[in-house]
Amino acid sequence: TGEVGYLDRDPEADPSAAPPPAATTSPLSLQLAGIRHIVLYSSLDGSGRGLFALTLPAAERGVLVVLQPSSAAAREVTPALLERLWREARAAAAAEGGPAEPERLSWEVSYERDALDAGRTLQRALLAYRSSVRYPSLVVVQGPVPSARLQRDLSVLQHFPALDMPCHADDSRYPPLQWQQRAARRALHRCAGAGLWLAERAAMCRYAHAPLANLELDPSA
């Protein structure tokens, strides 16, 4: 589609691409007054294949879980690939006016055969984040599974305020070949772009004197 056309290119990074712009003062940090954000993204094609991406900027960590029912299927996604895709996604988000994301995340890749095992991997990552990062944090959820359902399946999410970000049905329509790499690329672009959506939502909530994910934002901040 036109909205996601720039995500349909080959997932390999362009070596001639310009480096991402230098970080500036983040509008997200200004709008949220020190509250950190986590992004939990998912796409599922209905046949058992799927992908979960968890970005934890305050911990400079990312987790990507590929749901692949067949143990004989190729494993296309590696931490090195995700590092390249993250640099690309971060630069694209900055070009759209989004807040500065960490230049590098330490990526963990996990292949699981069912959603239950994928949930355990995500649960462990969120528990580790909760024990190591002392800043107040909220979770932006984007995908076909809403935050209310995820909070039932991942008990640790009940300790974080959560916001549902509009998702895109095309994200769950995987191509027949190299679907893992393309789904991973799209996931990282969505995660990197979530900061701008969150900053805009926070600004609207402050203007309307409304809470953001059950968090009161000081309109004078």
C-alpha positions as CSV (number, residue, x, y, z in Angstrom):
1,T,0.0,0.0,0.0
2,G,1.1,3.6,-0.3
3,E,1.2,4.1,3.4
4,V,3.8,1.3,3.9
5,G,5.4,1.3,0.5
6,Y,8.8,2.3,1.8
7,L,8.8,-0.8,3.9
8,D,8.5,-3.1,0.9
9,R,12.1,-2.8,-0.2
10,D,14.7,-5.4,0.3
11,P,15.6,-5.7,4.0
12,E,19.3,-5.4,3.5
13,A,20.6,-2.0,4.5
14,D,22.0,0.3,1.8
15,P,25.7,0.7,2.6
16,S,25.7,4.1,0.8
17,A,22.9,5.5,3.0
18,A,23.8,8.6,5.0
19,P,24.3,8.1,8.8
20,P,21.4,8.9,11.0
21,P,21.2,12.5,12.2
22,A,22.7,13.4,15.6
23,A,20.4,13.1,18.5
24,T,18.7,16.3,19.7
25,T,16.4,17.1,22.6
26,S,13.6,14.6,22.4
27,P,10.1,15.9,22.2
28,L,8.9,12.7,23.7
29,S,10.9,13.3,26.9
30,L,9.6,16.8,27.0
31,Q,6.0,15.7,26.6
32,L,6.2,12.7,29.0
33,A,8.4,14.4,31.7
34,G,10.8,11.5,32.3
35,I,8.4,8.6,31.6
36,R,10.1,5.9,29.5
37,H,8.3,4.0,26.8
38,I,8.4,0.4,25.7
39,V,7.0,-0.8,22.4
40,L,5.5,-4.3,22.0
41,Y,4.7,-5.0,18.4
42,S,3.1,-8.1,16.8
43,S,2.0,-9.4,13.5
44,L,0.2,-12.8,12.9
45,D,-0.8,-14.3,9.6
46,G,-3.4,-16.8,11.0
47,S,-1.5,-19.9,9.9
48,G,0.7,-20.1,12.9
49,R,3.4,-17.8,11.6
50,G,4.0,-14.6,13.4
51,L,6.5,-12.1,14.9
52,F,6.8,-10.2,18.1
53,A,9.2,-7.3,18.6
54,L,9.9,-5.7,22.0
55,T,12.0,-2.6,22.1
56,L,13.3,-1.3,25.5
57,P,15.1,1.9,24.8
58,A,15.9,2.7,28.4
59,A,17.7,-0.6,28.7
60,E,19.2,-0.3,25.1
61,R,17.8,-3.7,24.4
62,G,15.5,-5.3,21.8
63,V,13.9,-8.7,21.6
64,L,12.5,-10.3,18.5
65,V,10.5,-13.5,18.6
66,V,9.7,-15.4,15.3
67,L,6.7,-17.8,15.5
68,Q,7.5,-20.6,13.0
69,P,5.5,-23.8,13.5
70,S,7.9,-25.8,11.3
71,S,11.2,-26.7,13.0
72,A,12.6,-27.4,9.5
73,A,12.1,-23.9,8.2
74,A,15.0,-21.6,7.6
75,R,16.0,-19.1,10.3
76,E,16.5,-15.8,8.4
77,V,16.7,-13.3,11.2
78,T,20.0,-12.7,13.2
79,P,21.0,-10.1,15.7
80,A,23.4,-8.6,13.1
81,L,20.5,-8.2,10.6
82,L,18.4,-6.5,13.3
83,E,21.2,-4.1,14.1
84,R,21.3,-2.9,10.5
85,L,17.5,-2.8,10.3
86,W,17.3,-0.7,13.5
87,R,19.8,1.9,12.2
88,E,17.6,2.2,9.1
89,A,14.4,2.4,11.1
90,R,15.8,4.9,13.5
91,A,17.0,7.2,10.7
92,A,13.6,6.9,8.9
93,A,11.7,7.8,12.2
94,A,14.0,10.8,12.8
95,A,13.4,12.0,9.2
96,E,9.7,12.0,10.0
97,G,10.3,14.2,13.0
98,G,10.2,11.5,15.7
99,P,12.1,11.6,18.9
100,A,15.7,10.3,19.0
101,E,15.9,6.6,19.7
102,P,19.0,4.9,21.0
103,E,21.5,4.5,18.1
104,R,22.1,0.9,19.1
105,L,20.1,-1.8,20.8
106,S,21.4,-5.1,22.0
107,W,19.2,-7.6,20.1
108,E,18.1,-11.1,21.1
109,V,16.4,-13.3,18.5
110,S,14.3,-16.3,19.5
111,Y,12.5,-18.8,17.3
112,E,9.4,-20.4,18.9
113,R,6.9,-22.9,17.6
114,D,3.8,-21.5,19.4
115,A,2.6,-18.3,21.1
116,L,2.9,-19.8,24.6
117,D,6.7,-20.1,24.3
118,A,6.9,-16.7,22.6
119,G,5.0,-15.2,25.6
120,R,7.5,-16.8,28.0
121,T,10.4,-15.1,26.2
122,L,8.7,-11.7,26.2
123,Q,7.7,-12.2,29.9
124,R,11.4,-12.8,30.9
125,A,12.5,-9.7,29.0
126,L,9.9,-7.5,30.6
127,L,10.7,-8.9,34.1
128,A,14.4,-8.2,33.6
129,Y,13.6,-4.6,32.4
130,R,11.3,-4.1,35.4
131,S,14.0,-5.2,37.8
132,S,16.8,-3.1,36.2
133,V,15.1,0.1,35.0
134,R,13.8,2.3,37.8
135,Y,12.2,5.0,35.7
136,P,8.4,5.0,35.3
137,S,7.6,3.3,32.0
138,L,4.6,2.7,29.8
139,V,4.0,0.1,27.0
140,V,2.8,1.0,23.6
141,V,1.1,-2.0,22.0
142,Q,0.7,-2.3,18.3
143,G,-0.7,-5.3,16.6
144,P,-3.7,-7.6,16.2
145,V,-3.6,-8.6,19.8
146,P,-4.8,-5.7,22.1
147,S,-3.2,-4.8,25.3
148,A,-6.1,-6.1,27.4
149,R,-5.5,-9.6,26.0
150,L,-1.7,-9.4,26.3
151,Q,-2.0,-8.4,29.9
152,R,-3.9,-11.6,30.6
153,D,-1.2,-13.7,28.8
154,L,1.8,-11.7,30.1
155,S,1.2,-11.1,33.7
156,V,4.1,-8.6,34.0
157,L,2.3,-6.2,31.7
158,Q,-0.2,-5.6,34.5
159,H,2.5,-3.6,36.2
160,F,2.8,-1.1,33.3
161,P,0.3,1.4,31.9
162,A,-0.5,0.4,28.3
163,L,-1.6,2.2,25.2
164,D,-3.0,0.6,22.1
165,M,-1.5,2.1,18.9
166,P,-3.5,1.6,15.7
167,C,-2.1,-1.3,13.8
168,H,-1.9,-2.1,10.0
169,A,-3.6,-5.2,8.6
170,D,-1.0,-5.4,5.8
171,D,1.7,-6.1,8.4
172,S,0.2,-9.6,8.9
173,R,0.2,-10.4,5.1
174,Y,3.5,-12.1,4.7
175,P,5.2,-12.6,1.3
176,P,5.8,-16.3,0.3
177,L,9.5,-15.9,0.3
178,Q,11.8,-14.3,3.0
179,W,8.8,-13.4,5.1
180,Q,10.8,-13.4,8.3
181,Q,13.2,-10.7,7.1
182,R,10.5,-8.5,5.7
183,A,8.3,-8.9,8.7
184,A,11.2,-8.0,11.0
185,R,12.0,-4.9,8.9
186,R,8.5,-3.7,9.1
187,A,8.4,-4.5,12.9
188,L,11.4,-2.4,13.6
189,H,10.1,0.5,11.6
190,R,6.9,0.4,13.5
191,C,8.7,0.3,16.8
192,A,11.0,3.2,15.9
193,G,8.0,5.2,14.7
194,A,6.0,4.7,17.8
195,G,7.8,7.5,19.7
196,L,6.4,10.2,17.4
197,W,2.8,8.8,17.8
198,L,3.3,8.7,21.5
199,A,4.6,12.3,21.7
200,E,1.7,13.6,19.7
201,R,-0.8,11.7,21.8
202,A,0.9,13.0,25.0
203,A,0.6,16.6,23.6
204,M,-3.1,16.2,22.9
205,C,-3.7,14.7,26.3
206,R,-1.9,17.6,28.0
207,Y,-3.8,20.1,26.0
208,A,-7.1,18.4,26.9
209,H,-6.1,17.9,30.5
210,A,-6.7,14.2,30.0
211,P,-4.7,11.3,31.4
212,L,-2.4,9.3,29.2
213,A,-2.7,5.5,29.9
214,N,-4.0,6.4,33.4
215,L,-1.0,8.6,33.9
216,E,-1.7,12.3,34.8
217,L,0.5,14.6,32.7
218,D,1.2,18.0,34.3
219,P,-0.1,20.6,31.7
220,S,2.5,23.1,33.0
221,A,5.4,20.8,32.4
